[in-house]
Structure formats: structure tokens, C-alpha cells
Amino acid sequence: MRKEHIYEKGGKPLFTVSISNDTIIDNIRVLDPRYTTEKGVNLLSTFKDIKDNYTIRKVLTSMNNVVLFIKDSDVYFTIDKKELPENLRYSNNTNIEAIQIPDAAKIKYLMIDWE
């Protein structure tokens, strides 16, 4: 898999595109907070904005992050575990549920699945 960076005129990064097999776009990582989803969520939004505007289909817990998959959408969000209560940050075995994520948790990544 290779990553291509898309910049605006002037050099500010806008997106990172992940490409497999040299021709297939897997996903797009949004780097610019000016990009807003159809429901008004962007990189400056919080978990509260996500839950107020979307139905969370699945929460995937990884070593350093929590990934929120949205029902009926190709958009998904990543929140750093540093945004979580301390008792949830350091456990790799804990499956975190949406109800455990603080409203003020900031979005780390906004991704668009392209497959």
C-alpha cells in the first residue's frame, strides 16, 4: 500500500490517499478541518458532535486508538486513547463502548472508506 498526499495551492496538506495495487483507493484521511461531513462534523469536532449526528455502528479498540464506524456511512472516526478516562487508556484487552467515551474527546482522524 502506498500513500499519496494531496495539497492545496500554496502547499497546505488536504488529504492522504491510501492506494493498494497501484490503482485502487482504499481510504482517504482528511487532514484539513475545512472538510466537513454532510452532517457538519470535522476535525475540530468532538465525540459529542459525532454521537449527536450519527449512529455509531461499531467501536473498534486498538492499542492507542478507538475507531468509530458509522451506520450507513463510509466515514469513520478515530479518537486517541489519551482522550479517554485513565482506567481505559492503558488496557489492551478492554473493549471500549461508545458510552465510555467522554463528550469532549477530540477527533484524531477523519477517514473516508473508498472501497
C-alpha positions as CSV (number, residue, x, y, z in Angstrom):
1,M,0.0,0.0,0.0
2,R,1.3,3.4,-0.8
3,K,0.1,6.8,0.4
4,E,-0.3,9.9,-1.8
5,H,-0.6,13.4,-0.3
6,I,-2.9,16.0,-1.8
7,Y,-2.0,19.6,-1.2
8,E,-3.8,22.8,-1.9
9,K,-2.2,25.6,-3.9
10,G,0.3,27.1,-1.6
11,G,1.3,23.7,0.0
12,K,-1.1,23.1,2.8
13,P,-1.9,19.4,3.1
14,L,-5.6,18.5,2.5
15,F,-5.8,14.7,2.2
16,T,-3.8,11.5,2.3
17,V,-5.0,8.8,-0.1
18,S,-4.1,5.2,0.6
19,I,-3.7,3.2,-2.6
20,S,-3.3,-0.6,-3.0
21,N,-2.3,-2.5,-6.1
22,D,-1.2,0.9,-7.6
23,T,-4.8,1.5,-8.8
24,I,-7.3,1.0,-6.1
25,I,-8.0,3.7,-3.5
26,D,-8.6,2.1,-0.1
27,N,-9.3,5.2,2.0
28,I,-8.8,8.9,2.4
29,R,-7.6,10.5,5.5
30,V,-8.8,14.1,5.9
31,L,-6.1,16.5,7.0
32,D,-7.8,19.8,6.7
33,P,-10.5,20.9,9.2
34,R,-12.3,22.8,6.4
35,Y,-13.6,19.5,5.1
36,T,-17.0,18.8,6.9
37,T,-19.1,15.7,6.6
38,E,-22.7,16.0,5.3
39,K,-23.8,16.3,8.9
40,G,-21.3,19.0,9.9
41,V,-18.6,17.0,11.6
42,N,-14.9,17.9,11.0
43,L,-11.5,17.5,12.6
44,L,-12.3,20.3,15.1
45,S,-15.4,18.4,16.3
46,T,-15.8,16.3,19.4
47,F,-17.2,12.9,20.2
48,K,-20.4,14.6,21.2
49,D,-20.8,16.0,17.7
50,I,-20.4,12.5,16.3
51,K,-22.9,10.9,18.6
52,D,-25.4,13.8,18.1
53,N,-25.3,13.5,14.3
54,Y,-24.6,9.8,13.6
55,T,-25.5,6.4,14.7
56,I,-22.3,4.5,15.8
57,R,-22.4,1.0,14.3
58,K,-19.2,-0.4,15.8
59,V,-16.4,0.6,18.2
60,L,-13.0,-1.0,17.5
61,T,-10.4,-0.7,20.2
62,S,-6.7,-0.8,19.2
63,M,-3.6,-0.3,21.2
64,N,-3.6,3.5,21.0
65,N,-6.9,4.5,19.5
66,V,-10.6,3.9,19.3
67,V,-12.2,3.7,15.9
68,L,-15.8,4.6,15.5
69,F,-17.6,3.1,12.5
70,I,-20.8,4.9,11.5
71,K,-24.0,3.2,10.4
72,D,-24.9,3.7,6.7
73,S,-21.8,5.8,6.0
74,D,-18.3,5.4,4.5
75,V,-17.0,7.9,7.1
76,Y,-15.3,6.7,10.2
77,F,-13.5,8.5,13.1
78,T,-10.5,7.7,15.3
79,I,-10.1,9.0,18.8
80,D,-6.8,8.8,20.6
81,K,-7.0,6.7,23.8
82,K,-5.3,9.7,25.6
83,E,-8.8,11.4,25.3
84,L,-10.3,8.6,27.4
85,P,-10.5,8.2,31.2
86,E,-7.3,6.9,32.7
87,N,-8.6,3.5,33.5
88,L,-9.3,2.8,29.8
89,R,-6.1,4.2,28.3
90,Y,-3.6,1.5,29.2
91,S,-5.6,-1.7,28.8
92,N,-5.2,-3.5,25.5
93,N,-7.8,-6.1,26.4
94,T,-10.7,-3.7,27.2
95,N,-13.3,-3.4,24.5
96,I,-14.4,0.2,24.9
97,E,-18.0,1.1,24.3
98,A,-19.3,4.4,22.9
99,I,-20.9,5.3,26.2
100,Q,-17.4,5.3,27.9
101,I,-16.0,8.0,25.6
102,P,-16.2,11.5,27.0
103,D,-18.3,14.0,25.1
104,A,-15.2,16.3,24.9
105,A,-13.0,13.7,23.3
106,K,-11.3,15.2,20.2
107,I,-11.2,13.5,16.8
108,K,-7.7,12.4,15.9
109,Y,-8.5,11.2,12.3
110,L,-11.5,11.6,10.0
111,M,-11.4,8.9,7.3
112,I,-13.4,8.0,4.3
113,D,-13.6,4.4,3.2
114,W,-13.3,4.2,-0.5
115,E,-13.9,0.5,-1.2
